[in-house]
Structures are given as structure tokens and as C-alpha cells.
Amino acid sequence: MYPPESRFAHIDNIDLTDLSFWAQPYGDRDAAFAALRGRPEPVLFREPVMPGFGQGSGYYAMVRHADIAEVSRRPQDFGSVPTAISIIDLPEEFNHFFGSMINMDNPQHARMRRLVSRAFGRGMAAEFETASHKAARKIVDDLIAEGPGDFVRKVAAIMPIAVLSGMMGIPDDDYEFIYDRSNIIVGTFDPEYVPRADQATAALLKTSHELADYIARLAADRTRNPTGDLITRLVQAQIDGERLSPEELSSFFILLVVAGMETTRNAISRGLVLLSDHPEQRKLLLSDFETYAPGAVEEILRVATPINWMRRTVRRDCEVNGHRFTEGDKLLLFYWSANRDEDVFPDPYEFDITRDPNPHMTFGSVGPHFCLGAHLARMEVTVLFRELFGRLPEIRTVGEPRRLVASFVEAIKHVECAF
């Protein structure tokens, strides 16, 4: 339950734009969003100020489950162009790296989603499962051999990198490269990854260039020497004679680094923390893993909410559940808040692996932008915990997790494990 006396229970003390807000204890954050959900109208917040960028007109915080669902199912009114992942409008130079389908509207979005679905969709479930089992076994082998330590570095971060890298033909020696660059992309304002705030934009561009160059080299090699791996399928995928352009391939690869690796990594990290903090839920899960794992994974995803928000831009004057918006307004869809909406989730601050139904919005809501890799994330989390608890049933986290300084991604940077 959130602290009843939290200062964030008062609207005047809430600033969702301030990074320090996202560093507060989870209970204080919950109190803030509960207060916002209690307001009759969405609250307008200021935009962040970044060197070289003008001051925008602000954004409306969409915090109720029903409102976010309504916005998500109406792409004709609420677009992902010019961006879904930034509060401020990014300069044109960023579009080369972050112009992926997550920042597109139809018909461009539908075209690219069809292309990558051929290589990445549910038809690949069996191959993904095989890759997940292989990765999980090696990760736990190495953990047992090396002993306890940073669970994020030894387990949670490696699982999604190993699965996707194995399927893409990325050599093990390059895991460190992928890990370091992904940290900079999601931790641009975290001094551990970018020590100087005034270098954040330059660091983000440099890292994006490096990832784009890396995938371009892999794509060129697979074009000359096709192997049947995921990169080869992405290079060869076509619909009506159209293929992914080099820019589309690089932006999709960067999307995979963030959405496909970071979010799974953080669900795994927070999952072990939650199961360590709630021994009765852990005991229930281990009493019959196959029975309780599906519900446990959904509840971990709900509570963890690895992506806090996505942006939409109003495409024409319209209304949502009685709220009027004007063309050009910016909306932030706060999935963290939707996943704790009292109107949808009884006892929303309780961690309950038997929760049913559990209509969380961790992968977005019904609409064209529902996460393409949701099935893979669920599979990876399930397979990893099956292997981990099957061989190290007493593993737990110890000490306080160190959280990422960010508002977009909800992440644990470091947390120690013991067994």
C-alpha cells in the first residue's frame, strides 16, 4: 500500500517531468498516481528543458486504465508521429536511428510491422523457445560456477542479449558491446553511464551511430553469406517486392536493444526482487511451478512495468471519455499508473501471483502498437525462472536494488543475489 501521508498525495507536489520524482520510493510514486487518477481531468505538465531545444507547450498525463485503452484503440485520433518515446520533439538527425515502427502511423507502421513479423512473429515461437532454454542453461551454469554477485549483470541482462544474439548470429564476444550501448541508450541521464548531463545528446547520437554501423556490417555479411538466422530473415523479408531499407533495419535493431532486451532484463530483475520480498508468493510458485508460473509472470510484468509511458500526439480535435483535446496536444500514456488502477485491479499494490484476471498494460493496450515481442518476453521470463529455481531454489536478492535514473524505462541497474 502507498504511504497515506506521502507528500506526493497532493497534486501541487507532483512533477512527472522531474527525474528526481522517478527516483522516489515506489510507494510515493503510487501515491502520486493515485492522486492524479482521482482528478476529474488529465493534468497538464511542463516539458523537460534540454540544451538546444525550445520549450514545448507541455503534455497531458493519461493515468487511468480506461483512458489509455481508449487512446490506444484510436490511432486515427492519436498518432505516434513524430515520436512515441520522447516528450520533446527530436531533431531530424535522430530519426535515422529512432524512426522505427514504434514512431510510425499507418500505412508506414503496418508495412514495417508486416515485414518484421515474417522474421519475428509468433511463427518463430518454437525457435525462440529453443534459444531461450539454451541461454538459460548456460546462464545458470555460469552463475553456479562463479558464485553470487550482481544478479542484473550475471543473469537478467544476459538472458535477452543471449537469446536475441544467438538467433541473430551475434558472437558471444560482442555481448559486452551490446550491453554497454543499451545502457547508454536507456540511461542517457544516469551519471553512471553518461557522467556529464551536457553530453547526453552527443552520447546518445554516438551510441546510436555505433549500433547502426554494427547492424549494417551484419546485414551486409548476411546479404553476401545468408545463414538462415534472424538477421538473414530480416534482410530477405519482403512484401510485394519491398524490403527493409538500411535505415529501417538499423532503427529496428535499436528498437530490439531497448524493447527486446532492456524490458525483459528489467522484468527478470524486478521479478526476483519481488519473489524475495514476498516469501509466501515464492513458496507458492515453487510448490508447483508449471501451475503458477503463468500467473506469476503476468503479475511480475504488471508490477515491474518496464516501460513507464509512451507518447501520443493528437491528430485532430477530439474527445476521450469526456476530456476534450486539441490537434497537436501531447499525451503521455502512463502504463505504470494504469497497472495500478483501483477500478481495474483489486488491491493493486499487493503482489499476488494468482491474480486473475490481470489485464495489465505492460505491453501497451489493444491497438496497432501492441508489443510485437510480448510472447517472447513472457517466454524468456518463464524459461529463465524455471531453470533458475529448478537448480537454485534458494536464490534471492539481498540489499537494496540500485535503480536507473530515468522516467521512460523502469530499471534496476544492480542488485546482489545470494544462494
C-alpha positions in Angstrom: 0.0 0.0 0.0 1.3 3.5 -0.7 2.2 5.7 2.2 -1.0 7.5 3.3 1.0 10.5 4.5 3.2 10.8 1.4 3.7 14.4 0.2 3.0 13.1 -3.3 -0.6 12.5 -2.4 -1.0 16.3 -3.0 -1.2 17.4 -6.6 0.9 20.5 -6.1 3.9 18.4 -5.1 3.8 16.2 -8.2 6.1 16.9 -11.2 6.3 13.9 -13.5 8.9 15.7 -15.6 11.5 15.9 -12.8 13.8 12.9 -12.9 14.0 13.0 -9.1 10.3 12.1 -8.9 11.1 8.7 -10.6 13.8 8.1 -8.0 11.4 8.3 -5.1 10.3 5.1 -3.3 7.7 3.2 -5.2 5.1 3.9 -2.5 5.5 7.7 -3.0 5.1 7.2 -6.8 2.0 5.1 -6.2 0.6 7.9 -4.0 1.2 10.5 -6.7 -0.6 8.5 -9.5 -3.5 7.6 -7.2 -3.9 11.3 -6.6 -3.8 12.0 -10.4 -6.3 9.2 -11.1 -8.6 10.9 -8.6 -8.7 14.2 -10.6 -11.7 14.7 -12.9 -9.4 15.9 -15.8 -5.9 15.0 -17.0 -3.3 17.3 -15.6 -1.0 19.3 -17.9 2.7 19.1 -17.0 5.6 21.1 -18.3 8.1 19.6 -20.8 11.7 18.9 -19.9 14.3 21.6 -20.8 17.2 20.3 -22.9 20.1 22.4 -24.2 19.5 23.3 -27.9 15.8 22.5 -27.7 12.9 25.0 -27.4 10.4 24.9 -24.6 7.3 22.9 -25.6 3.7 23.6 -24.6 3.5 20.7 -22.2 1.8 17.3 -22.1 -1.3 15.8 -20.5 -0.8 12.8 -18.2 -3.2 10.0 -19.1 -3.2 7.9 -15.9 -6.5 5.8 -16.0 -6.7 2.4 -17.5 -9.8 3.2 -19.4 -8.5 6.4 -20.8 -5.2 4.8 -22.0 -7.2 1.9 -23.6 -9.4 4.4 -25.4 -6.5 6.4 -26.8 -4.6 3.2 -27.8 -7.5 1.9 -29.9 -7.9 5.2 -31.8 -4.7 5.7 -33.9 -6.7 7.9 -36.3 -7.0 10.4 -33.5 -3.8 9.8 -31.5 -0.7 9.3 -33.5 2.8 8.0 -32.8 4.3 10.6 -35.3 6.6 12.4 -34.7 7.6 10.2 -31.8 6.2 7.8 -29.2 9.3 7.7 -27.0 10.3 11.3 -26.3 8.4 14.1 -24.6 10.1 16.7 -26.7 10.2 16.5 -30.5 13.6 15.1 -31.5 15.7 16.8 -34.2 15.6 15.2 -37.7 19.1 13.6 -37.2 17.6 11.3 -34.6 15.0 9.9 -37.0 17.7 7.8 -38.7 18.1 5.8 -35.5 14.8 6.1 -33.8 12.4 6.2 -36.7 11.4 2.7 -36.1 7.8 1.4 -36.4 7.1 2.4 -32.8 7.3 6.0 -34.0 5.1 5.5 -37.1 1.5 5.7 -38.0 -0.3 3.7 -40.7 0.2 2.9 -43.5 4.0 3.1 -42.8 3.6 1.3 -39.5 1.5 -1.5 -40.9 4.0 -2.1 -43.8 7.1 -2.3 -41.5 5.2 -4.4 -38.9 4.3 -6.9 -41.7 7.9 -7.1 -42.9 9.5 -7.8 -39.5 6.6 -10.1 -38.4 7.8 -12.5 -41.0 11.0 -12.9 -39.2 10.0 -12.1 -35.6 6.4 -13.0 -35.1 4.6 -15.9 -33.4 5.6 -18.3 -36.2 9.0 -18.3 -34.6 7.8 -19.4 -31.2 9.4 -22.8 -31.3 12.8 -21.4 -32.3 12.6 -18.7 -29.7 11.8 -21.3 -27.0 14.8 -23.5 -28.0 17.1 -20.4 -27.9 15.7 -19.4 -24.5 16.3 -22.8 -23.0 19.9 -22.9 -24.3 20.6 -19.4 -23.0 19.0 -20.1 -19.6 21.0 -23.3 -19.0 24.3 -21.6 -19.8 23.5 -18.5 -17.6 22.7 -20.7 -14.6 25.7 -22.9 -15.3 27.9 -19.8 -15.2 26.2 -18.4 -12.1 26.8 -21.6 -10.2 30.4 -21.8 -11.3 31.1 -18.1 -10.5 29.0 -17.8 -7.3 26.7 -15.0 -6.1 27.1 -11.4 -7.3 25.2 -8.8 -9.3 22.1 -10.5 -10.5 21.5 -8.0 -13.2 25.0 -8.3 -14.7 25.2 -12.1 -14.3 21.7 -13.2 -15.2 18.9 -10.7 -16.0 20.9 -8.6 -18.6 22.5 -11.6 -20.2 19.3 -13.6 -20.8 17.7 -11.3 -23.5 21.0 -10.5 -25.1 21.9 -14.2 -25.3 18.6 -15.2 -26.8 18.4 -12.5 -29.5 22.1 -12.5 -30.2 22.1 -16.3 -30.6 19.2 -16.1 -33.1 20.8 -13.1 -34.9 24.2 -14.8 -35.2 25.9 -12.2 -33.0 29.1 -13.7 -31.5 29.4 -14.1 -27.7 32.4 -11.7 -27.7 30.1 -8.9 -28.8 27.7 -9.2 -25.8 29.6 -6.6 -23.9 29.3 -4.2 -26.8 25.5 -4.6 -26.9 25.2 -4.4 -23.1 27.2 -1.2 -22.8 25.4 0.6 -25.7 22.0 -0.4 -24.4 22.9 1.0 -21.0 23.7 4.4 -22.6 20.5 4.5 -24.7 18.2 3.9 -21.7 20.5 5.6 -19.2 21.3 8.8 -21.1 20.6 10.9 -18.0 22.2 8.5 -15.5 25.6 9.7 -14.4 26.8 6.0 -14.1 26.5 5.7 -17.9 26.8 9.4 -19.1 28.8 11.3 -16.4 28.0 14.8 -17.7 24.4 15.8 -18.4 25.5 18.3 -21.0 26.9 15.4 -23.1 23.7 13.4 -23.0 22.6 14.3 -26.6 26.1 13.6 -28.0 26.4 10.3 -26.2 23.0 9.2 -27.5 23.9 10.0 -31.0 27.4 8.4 -30.8 25.9 5.2 -29.4 23.2 5.1 -32.0 25.7 5.5 -34.8 27.8 2.6 -33.3 24.8 0.3 -33.2 23.6 1.3 -36.7 27.1 0.7 -38.1 27.2 -2.7 -36.3 23.9 -3.9 -37.7 24.9 -2.6 -41.2 28.0 -4.8 -41.1 26.0 -7.8 -40.1 23.4 -7.1 -42.7 26.0 -6.8 -45.5 27.6 -10.0 -44.4 24.2 -11.9 -44.4 23.4 -10.5 -47.8 26.6 -12.0 -49.2 26.5 -15.1 -47.0 22.9 -15.9 -45.9 22.8 -18.3 -42.9 19.1 -18.6 -42.1 19.5 -16.6 -38.8 17.2 -13.7 -37.8 19.4 -11.1 -39.5 19.2 -13.1 -42.7 15.5 -13.3 -42.5 15.2 -9.6 -41.8 17.4 -8.8 -44.8 15.5 -11.1 -47.0 12.0 -10.3 -45.8 9.8 -8.7 -48.4 6.2 -7.9 -49.2 5.1 -7.0 -52.8 8.8 -6.7 -53.7 9.6 -4.3 -50.9 12.3 -4.9 -48.3 13.5 -3.1 -45.2 15.8 -0.2 -46.1 19.2 0.1 -44.3 17.7 2.9 -42.2 14.7 0.8 -41.2 16.9 -2.2 -40.4 19.2 -0.1 -38.1 16.2 1.6 -36.3 14.6 -1.8 -35.8 17.8 -3.2 -34.3 17.9 -0.3 -31.9 14.3 -0.9 -31.0 15.2 -4.5 -30.3 18.0 -3.4 -28.0 15.6 -1.3 -25.9 12.3 -3.0 -26.2 13.5 -6.6 -26.8 16.4 -6.6 -24.3 16.0 -3.9 -21.7 12.4 -4.6 -20.8 12.9 -8.3 -20.4 16.1 -7.7 -18.4 14.1 -5.4 -16.0 11.2 -7.8 -15.6 13.6 -10.6 -14.6 15.5 -8.3 -12.2 12.3 -7.0 -10.5 10.8 -10.4 -10.6 13.5 -11.9 -8.3 13.3 -8.9 -6.0 9.5 -9.3 -5.7 9.7 -13.0 -5.0 12.5 -12.4 -2.5 10.4 -9.7 -0.7 7.3 -11.9 -0.7 8.4 -15.3 0.5 4.8 -16.6 0.7 4.4 -16.0 -3.0 7.7 -17.5 -3.8 6.8 -20.6 -1.8 3.5 -20.9 -3.7 5.3 -20.6 -7.1 7.9 -23.2 -6.2 5.2 -25.6 -4.9 4.0 -26.2 -8.4 6.0 -24.1 -10.9 4.1 -25.1 -14.1 0.8 -24.3 -12.5 1.6 -20.9 -11.0 4.3 -19.7 -13.4 1.9 -18.1 -16.0 0.2 -16.0 -13.3 3.5 -15.2 -11.7 4.9 -13.9 -14.9 1.9 -11.7 -15.6 2.0 -10.3 -12.1 5.7 -9.6 -12.3 5.1 -7.8 -15.6 2.2 -5.8 -14.1 4.2 -4.7 -11.0 7.5 -4.2 -12.8 6.0 -2.2 -15.8 9.4 -1.9 -17.5 8.2 0.9 -19.8 6.6 3.6 -17.7 5.0 5.6 -20.6 4.5 6.1 -24.3 3.6 9.4 -26.0 0.8 10.1 -28.5 0.1 13.3 -30.3 -3.5 14.4 -31.0 -4.1 14.4 -34.8 -7.4 16.2 -34.7 -9.7 17.8 -32.2 -11.5 15.1 -30.3 -12.8 13.7 -27.0 -11.8 10.8 -24.7 -14.2 9.8 -22.0 -15.4 13.4 -21.6 -12.0 15.0 -21.9 -11.5 17.4 -24.9 -8.2 17.6 -26.7 -6.9 19.9 -29.5 -4.9 18.9 -32.5 -1.2 19.0 -31.6 -1.7 18.2 -27.9 0.8 15.8 -26.4 -0.4 12.9 -24.3 1.7 10.6 -22.1 0.1 7.2 -21.5 1.4 6.2 -18.1 1.3 2.4 -18.1 2.7 2.4 -14.5 -0.5 4.1 -13.3 -2.8 2.0 -15.5 -1.3 -1.1 -14.0 -2.4 0.1 -10.5 -5.8 1.5 -11.3 -8.2 0.6 -8.4 -11.1 0.4 -10.9 -9.5 -2.5 -12.6 -7.2 -4.2 -10.1 -8.5 -5.1 -6.7 -5.8 -4.5 -4.1 -3.5 -3.1 -6.8 -0.5 -2.6 -4.5 -0.4 -6.3 -3.5 1.9 -8.7 -5.3 -0.4 -11.7 -6.0 0.7 -14.4 -8.5 -2.8 -15.8 -8.5 -4.3 -12.5 -9.7 -7.0 -13.3 -12.3 -7.9 -11.5 -14.5 -4.8 -9.4 -14.9 -5.4 -7.0 -17.8 -2.1 -5.1 -17.4 -0.8 -2.7 -20.0 2.9 -3.6 -19.7 2.9 -4.4 -23.5 0.6 -1.5 -24.3 -3.1 -1.7 -24.9 -5.3 -3.0 -27.7 -4.3 -1.3 -30.9 -1.8 -1.3 -33.7 1.2 -0.7 -31.4 0.7 -3.6 -29.0 4.1 -5.0 -28.4 5.2 -7.4 -31.2 7.6 -9.3 -28.9 5.2 -9.8 -25.9 5.1 -13.6 -26.5 8.9 -13.7 -26.5 9.3 -11.6 -23.3 6.8 -13.9 -21.5 8.7 -17.0 -22.7 12.1 -15.7 -21.7 11.0 -14.8 -18.2 9.3 -18.1 -17.7 12.2 -20.2 -19.1 14.8 -18.3 -17.1 12.9 -18.7 -13.7 12.1 -22.3 -14.4 15.9 -23.0 -14.9 16.9 -20.8 -12.0 14.5 -22.1 -9.4 14.9 -25.6 -10.6 18.6 -25.6 -9.8 18.9 -22.8 -7.2 15.6 -22.9 -5.3 17.0 -20.7 -2.5 18.3 -17.9 -4.7 17.2 -14.5 -3.5 18.2 -10.8 -3.8 19.9 -9.1 -0.9 20.3 -5.4 -0.1 18.6 -2.5 -1.9 18.5 -2.5 -5.7 20.1 0.4 -7.4 17.6 1.9 -9.9 18.2 3.6 -13.2 17.9 7.4 -13.3 15.2 7.6 -16.0 11.5 8.2 -16.4 10.8 6.2 -19.7 12.4 2.9 -18.7 11.8 1.4 -15.2 15.0 -0.4 -14.5 17.2 -1.9 -11.8 20.9 -1.3 -12.6 22.4 -3.5 -9.9 21.1 -5.9 -7.2 23.1 -8.5 -5.4 21.9 -12.1 -5.2 22.7 -14.9 -2.8 22.3 -18.7 -2.8 
